[in-house]
């Protein structure tokens, strides 16, 4: 990417710095690509702008204008620009999930947008009602789309809806698309269908207005209100039960990551310490959960955690990790089984990462509020290993 020179650009640089954007000294070209979906938007017009915070500001377009293909895919090279940007989608057509085969369009006066921070190089950006919701949430902090506010809002909406709303690219809400999709992609498509069902329940076809209704129940630091959570959970259940419009093949909320929609998340790590860690080949332990903490799992009472909840951090590439969540006991528990199947030895340090959901009204607890019981550490011959401690920390 060329370094932009000349006094003629001084005014532009100053104007861009006022809204927290613009870095013309980076040498890597920035290519923005992704999927636009509200369902999948075909033939939509896509533009990228330097971040603006007010409709009254002069908008500086970056790169050329793009068009989404039949799968909602777009790609735009914005050249040398780095800093906060807004991707806008207007026009096109998409099938509304809850009222299909109804066909909708994105009005020019109410574009779908995503605010992100471009740092040079490839940038994958989904543009959806959830990214529009995050952009509006970012502006609640002094009406400014700064890097800090953009990151905080994207993180909050991602937590509430249980997937990375920017990097995850949603698929069409069909059984065919779901057969090859990741859990996050399925959850994204179902979250968009949930918003469609929410609109249907409210007898509205105005997506922009209904996002405004949802925003009233979401705070940049406080998360989602109980009332908004209930409304979205009800809408999700209604869509999944609608055999006419739900063509995804998913019929129960406990096969989706949206089962704890509206909660925030926290991550804990299990670690090994001691003088004989290298002898440990398998671990079994039970994590006792404090009140207000949940685990996304395949069944309401006891089941295997969904993809992304458990991540092995140590062991061979063929290490095995599974769990069983039980919510009906006091306390609720998560039983973990870990085994390193290769010839490599464990070393002291972090071995497992676990993502928990924190319900509304609950302050994320300290790691000390989670206790480990029934811990068993064994070697390759299934003999107990002594001199090793398993602990949990943030």
C-alpha positions in Angstrom: 0.0 0.0 0.0 1.4 3.4 -0.9 2.1 6.0 1.8 -0.2 9.0 1.0 1.6 12.2 0.8 0.8 15.9 0.1 -0.7 18.8 1.9 -3.9 18.4 0.0 -4.7 15.4 2.3 -4.1 17.3 5.5 -7.7 18.4 5.9 -8.9 14.8 5.2 -6.6 13.4 7.8 -7.7 15.9 10.4 -11.4 15.2 9.7 -10.9 11.5 9.9 -9.0 11.7 13.2 -12.0 13.5 14.7 -14.1 10.4 14.4 -11.2 8.1 15.5 -10.3 6.8 12.1 -7.5 7.0 9.5 -3.9 5.7 9.3 -2.2 6.3 6.0 1.2 4.9 7.0 0.4 1.2 6.8 2.0 -0.7 3.9 -0.6 -3.6 3.7 -3.7 -3.4 1.5 -7.0 -3.9 3.3 -9.4 -6.2 1.6 -12.9 -6.4 3.2 -15.0 -9.4 2.3 -17.8 -11.4 3.9 -21.5 -12.3 3.8 -24.5 -10.0 4.0 -27.5 -11.7 5.5 -30.9 -10.9 7.1 -31.5 -14.0 5.4 -29.0 -14.2 2.7 -29.0 -10.9 0.7 -28.7 -11.4 -3.0 -27.8 -8.4 -5.3 -27.2 -6.0 -2.4 -25.1 -2.9 -2.9 -22.1 -2.8 -0.6 -20.0 0.2 0.3 -17.2 0.7 2.8 -16.8 4.1 4.6 -14.4 5.6 7.0 -16.3 5.5 10.3 -18.8 8.3 10.8 -20.9 8.9 13.9 -23.6 11.2 12.6 -25.9 11.1 9.5 -24.9 14.7 9.0 -21.2 14.0 8.5 -19.7 13.9 5.0 -19.2 10.2 4.3 -15.8 9.2 2.8 -16.2 6.0 0.7 -13.3 3.7 0.6 -12.7 1.6 -2.4 -15.2 0.8 -5.1 -18.9 -0.2 -4.7 -19.5 -4.0 -4.5 -22.5 -6.3 -5.0 -23.4 -9.4 -3.1 -23.8 -12.6 -5.1 -26.5 -15.2 -4.7 -24.9 -16.4 -1.5 -24.6 -13.0 0.0 -20.8 -12.8 -0.6 -19.1 -9.5 -1.3 -15.4 -8.3 -1.6 -14.0 -4.8 -1.7 -10.4 -3.6 -1.7 -10.2 -0.4 0.4 -6.5 0.2 -0.4 -4.2 1.8 2.1 -6.8 2.9 4.7 -6.6 1.5 8.3 -8.8 2.5 11.2 -12.5 2.2 12.1 -14.7 1.5 9.1 -18.4 0.9 8.4 -19.6 -1.6 5.9 -23.0 -0.7 4.5 -25.4 -2.9 2.6 -28.6 -1.6 0.9 -31.0 -2.9 -1.7 -30.9 -6.5 -2.9 -33.4 -9.1 -1.9 -33.7 -11.7 0.8 -36.2 -14.3 2.0 -37.6 -13.5 5.4 -37.2 -16.6 7.5 -40.4 -16.4 9.6 -42.7 -15.4 6.8 -41.1 -17.2 3.8 -41.6 -17.0 0.8 -41.9 -13.3 1.6 -39.2 -11.4 -0.2 -37.7 -8.3 1.5 -35.1 -5.6 0.6 -32.8 -3.3 2.7 -34.0 0.3 2.3 -31.5 2.9 1.3 -32.6 5.0 4.2 -32.0 2.2 6.7 -28.9 0.3 5.6 -27.5 -2.8 7.4 -24.1 -1.9 8.7 -21.1 -3.4 10.5 -18.5 -1.3 12.3 -15.0 -2.8 12.6 -11.4 -1.8 12.9 -9.3 -2.3 9.8 -5.6 -2.9 10.5 -4.4 -3.8 7.0 -4.6 -7.1 5.2 -7.7 -9.4 4.8 -10.7 -8.5 6.9 -13.7 -10.8 7.1 -16.9 -8.9 8.0 -20.5 -10.2 8.2 -23.1 -7.6 7.8 -26.4 -8.5 9.5 -29.0 -7.2 11.9 -26.7 -8.2 14.7 -23.8 -6.1 13.4 -26.3 -3.2 12.9 -27.4 -3.7 16.5 -23.8 -3.6 17.7 -23.1 -0.4 15.7 -26.0 1.3 17.3 -24.9 0.0 20.7 -21.4 1.5 20.1 -22.9 4.9 19.5 -24.7 4.9 22.8 -21.3 5.8 24.3 -21.2 9.5 23.5 -22.5 8.9 20.0 -18.9 8.1 18.9 -17.7 5.2 16.8 -14.3 5.0 18.3 -12.1 1.8 18.1 -12.8 1.2 21.8 -16.6 1.6 21.5 -16.7 -0.5 18.4 -14.8 -3.4 20.0 -16.8 -3.2 23.2 -20.1 -3.3 21.3 -19.1 -6.1 18.9 -17.9 -8.1 21.9 -21.1 -7.5 23.9 -23.5 -8.5 21.1 -21.3 -11.5 20.3 -21.5 -12.7 23.9 -25.3 -12.2 24.1 -25.9 -14.1 20.9 -23.1 -16.7 21.4 -21.1 -16.3 18.3 -18.5 -13.9 16.8 -20.9 -11.6 15.0 -18.2 -10.1 12.8 -15.9 -13.1 11.8 -18.6 -15.8 11.7 -20.3 -15.9 8.2 -23.9 -16.9 8.5 -25.4 -19.5 6.1 -28.9 -19.8 4.7 -31.4 -21.3 7.1 -31.8 -24.6 5.2 -31.0 -28.2 6.0 -28.6 -28.3 3.0 -26.6 -25.3 4.2 -26.6 -26.5 7.8 -25.2 -29.9 6.8 -21.8 -28.3 6.0 -21.9 -25.4 8.5 -20.1 -24.9 11.8 -22.1 -24.6 15.1 -21.4 -20.9 15.1 -22.7 -20.5 11.5 -25.9 -22.4 12.4 -26.4 -20.4 15.5 -25.9 -17.1 13.5 -28.6 -18.2 11.0 -31.0 -19.1 13.8 -30.3 -15.8 15.6 -31.3 -13.9 12.4 -34.4 -16.1 12.1 -35.2 -15.3 15.7 -35.2 -11.6 14.9 -37.5 -12.3 12.0 -39.8 -14.2 14.3 -39.6 -11.3 16.8 -40.8 -9.0 14.1 -43.6 -11.3 13.0 -44.8 -11.5 16.6 -44.9 -7.7 16.7 -46.7 -7.6 13.4 -43.9 -5.5 11.9 -42.0 -5.6 8.6 -39.7 -2.7 9.6 -36.4 -4.3 10.5 -34.7 -1.0 11.5 -37.5 -0.1 13.9 -37.6 -3.5 15.5 -33.8 -3.4 16.0 -34.5 -0.1 17.8 -36.9 -1.9 20.1 -34.3 -4.6 20.9 -31.7 -2.0 21.6 -33.8 -0.5 24.3 -33.2 -3.7 26.3 -29.4 -3.9 25.8 -26.6 -1.9 27.5 -23.0 -1.6 26.5 -21.9 -2.6 30.0 -25.0 -4.1 31.5 -25.9 -6.6 28.8 -29.5 -7.7 28.0 -32.5 -7.2 30.1 -34.6 -10.1 31.4 -37.6 -8.9 29.4 -35.7 -8.7 26.1 -34.1 -12.1 26.8 -37.6 -13.6 27.3 -38.9 -12.1 24.1 -36.0 -13.5 22.0 -36.2 -16.9 23.7 -39.9 -17.1 23.0 -39.3 -16.1 19.4 -36.6 -18.7 18.9 -38.8 -21.4 20.3 -41.7 -20.3 18.1 -39.5 -20.4 14.9 -38.0 -23.8 15.8 -41.6 -25.2 16.3 -42.8 -23.7 13.0 -42.6 -26.7 10.6 -43.8 -24.6 7.7 -41.0 -21.9 7.8 -38.2 -23.7 9.8 -36.3 -25.7 7.1 -33.0 -26.0 9.1 -33.6 -29.4 10.5 -33.0 -28.1 14.0 -36.1 -28.4 16.2 -34.9 -28.0 19.8 -33.2 -25.0 21.4 -30.8 -27.4 23.2 -29.2 -28.3 19.9 -28.2 -24.6 19.5 -25.8 -22.3 21.1 -28.7 -19.9 21.6 -30.1 -21.8 24.5 -28.6 -19.2 26.9 -29.3 -16.2 24.7 -29.0 -12.9 26.5 -26.3 -14.1 29.0 -22.7 -12.9 29.0 -19.8 -15.2 29.1 -16.7 -15.9 31.2 -13.8 -18.2 30.6 -11.9 -20.4 33.1 -8.8 -22.4 32.7 -7.8 -25.7 34.4 -4.1 -26.1 35.1 -1.7 -28.8 36.3 1.1 -28.2 38.7 3.5 -30.4 40.7 6.6 -32.5 40.3 5.1 -35.5 38.5 2.9 -33.8 35.8 4.7 -35.7 32.9 3.2 -39.0 34.3 -0.4 -37.9 33.9 -2.1 -39.3 30.8 -5.8 -39.0 31.8 -7.8 -36.7 34.0 -11.4 -36.8 35.4 -12.8 -34.1 37.5 -16.1 -32.4 38.4 -16.5 -28.6 38.4 -19.1 -27.4 40.9 -20.8 -24.2 39.5 -21.9 -21.2 41.5 -25.4 -19.9 41.3 -26.2 -18.1 38.0 -23.6 -20.0 35.9 -24.7 -22.2 33.0 -23.1 -24.4 30.3 -24.4 -24.7 26.8 -25.1 -28.4 26.3 -27.2 -30.7 24.2 -29.8 -31.5 26.8 -31.6 -29.4 29.4 -30.7 -31.6 32.4 -27.6 -33.5 31.4 -25.6 -33.5 28.2 -22.4 -33.0 26.3 -21.3 -29.4 26.0 -21.7 -27.8 22.5 -18.7 -27.2 20.3 -16.6 -24.3 21.5 -17.4 -24.7 25.2 -14.4 -27.0 25.9 -11.0 -26.5 24.4 -7.9 -28.7 25.1 -4.8 -26.5 25.6 -2.2 -29.3 26.1 -1.5 -32.9 25.1 -1.0 -34.5 21.8 -3.0 -33.5 18.7 -5.1 -36.6 19.3 -6.0 -35.6 22.9 -9.6 -36.4 23.9 -11.8 -34.0 25.8 -15.5 -34.4 26.6 -17.9 -33.4 29.4 -21.3 -33.9 30.9 -23.3 -31.0 32.3 -26.0 -31.5 34.9 -28.2 -28.5 35.8 -30.7 -30.2 38.1 -28.4 -30.7 41.0 -27.4 -28.1 43.6 -24.8 -27.0 42.7 -25.0 -27.6 39.0 -22.0 -29.6 37.8 -19.7 -30.1 34.7 -17.9 -33.4 34.7 -14.8 -33.4 32.5 -12.8 -36.3 31.0 -9.4 -35.6 29.4 -6.9 -38.0 28.0 -3.7 -37.5 26.0 -3.6 -40.3 23.5 -0.2 -39.7 22.0 3.3 -40.3 23.2 4.0 -36.8 24.3 4.1 -35.9 28.0 2.1 -33.2 29.7 3.9 -30.3 31.3 2.9 -28.0 34.2 0.5 -25.3 33.1 -2.9 -24.8 31.4 -4.6 -27.9 29.9 -8.3 -27.1 29.4 -10.3 -23.9 28.7 -14.0 -23.8 29.6 -16.5 -21.1 28.5 -19.4 -20.5 31.0 -22.6 -18.4 30.6 -23.4 -15.8 33.2 -27.2 -15.2 33.6 -28.7 -11.7 34.0 -28.3 -10.2 37.4 -25.3 -12.3 38.2 -21.9 -10.7 38.7 -19.3 -12.9 37.0 -17.8 -14.8 40.0 -14.2 -15.2 40.9 -12.4 -18.5 40.0 -12.4 -19.4 43.6 -16.2 -19.8 43.5 -15.8 -22.8 41.2 -14.6 -25.9 43.2 -13.2 -29.1 41.8 -14.2 -32.5 43.3 -13.8 -36.2 42.5 -10.5 -35.4 40.7 -8.6 -38.5 39.4 -5.2 -38.3 37.7 -3.8 -41.5 36.2 -0.8 -42.6 34.2 -0.5 -44.7 31.1 -1.2 -47.8 33.2 -4.3 -46.2 34.9 -2.4 -46.0 38.2 -3.1 -42.9 40.3 -0.5 -40.2 40.0 0.6 -38.4 43.2 2.4 -35.1 43.6 0.2 -33.3 41.0 -2.5 -30.7 41.6 -5.3 -29.7 39.3 -6.6 -26.2 39.8 -8.9 -23.6 38.1 -8.1 -20.0 37.4 -9.2 -17.1 35.1 
